[in-house]
Amino acid sequence: MSSKKEAEETDEKSEKKSIITVRVSPKSQKGFVVGWMDDGALKVKVLSALEGGRANIELLRVVAEELKIPVRNISIESGSSSTTKTLKILGLEEGEVRRRIDR
């Protein structure tokens, strides 16, 4: 490797990650992962409204808690202002994400 940037790109490619679609239900009485929907999306209920990004922060916390990983390993790739979002999860392959949520 001739540069630090190339080394970082190689590390990123070799790191386990998964991309999942999430449907958020805001203003719930309790924040929790409901489970997988028929279309393959993960349904998650959050206490917060979709205003001001609070629901996004809560979503990341709820999913991280369910998967037993740090919140910093999850990011919103798209849909930050929508109820349908795409999450990138570092450190887990999709099969492991599904296993941890299905238990």
N, C-alpha and C positions, 0 to 999 in steps of 0.2 A: 504494500500500500504506500502510495506516495504522499498522501495527505490525511489529515485528521478527518476531513469530511468523508472521504472514501471509506475509512474505517467505521465511521458512524453509520453510513449507508449499509455496509455489510452486516453490522450488528443488528440493524433494524430488519433486514431481510431474513436473518436467521432466527430472530425472536418469535416465539409463539404469539399469535394474535388471532382474534376473531372479530367479525363484523356482524352485528345483529340489528334487526328492526324492532323497535319498541313502540307500543301504543300506550300513551300516558292518559290516565283518568285523573284530572285535577279535582280539588276540593272534596276529597274523600275524608272519612272520619279517622282513617288510619293509613299510614304509608306502608305498602307491602307489595311483594311480587305475587300476582294472581296466578300466572302460569302461561303456557304456550297456547296461542290461539290456532284455529284451524288453518289460517293462512301462513303460519310459521312465525308470526310476530310474537314478541313477549309482551304481555299486558302487565302494567305496573300502575298501582294507585298511589297518589301522593296527596298530602294534606293541603299543600299550597295551591294557589291559583297560578295560571300561566303568565302572570304579569311580573315584570321586573326580573325574570330569571330565577326566581326562588324555586319554582317547580323543577327547573333543570338541575339545580344544586341538590335538591332533595332526591330527585331521580337517581343521580350518580351515587349518592350515599346509600339509598335503599338497595340498588343493584349490587354495589360493592359489598354491602353487609351480607346479602344473600349468597354471593359468590365467595365470601371470605377472602377478599383481596383488598388492597389499599385503594381508596378513591382515586388516587393519582394514576392508577392503571386504566381508568375508564375515561373516555372523552366522547363528546358529541360531535360526530362527523358532519351530520346534516339534520335539518329540521329543528333548530333551536327555538323557533317561534311557533312550532306546530305541535299537535298532539302525537304525530307520527315522527319518530326520530330514528336516526341510524347511530348506533354506538360502536366505538372501536374499543376492544378489550385487549390489553396487553398481558402476556403471560399465560393465557389459556387458549387452547384451540376450541373450535366451536363444539366439538363432541364433549369436551370437559365442561363447557358452560352449560350445555343441555343436561348433563349428568348431575351437576350441582344444583340446578334449579328443579329437576324432576324428583329429587329425593324427598 
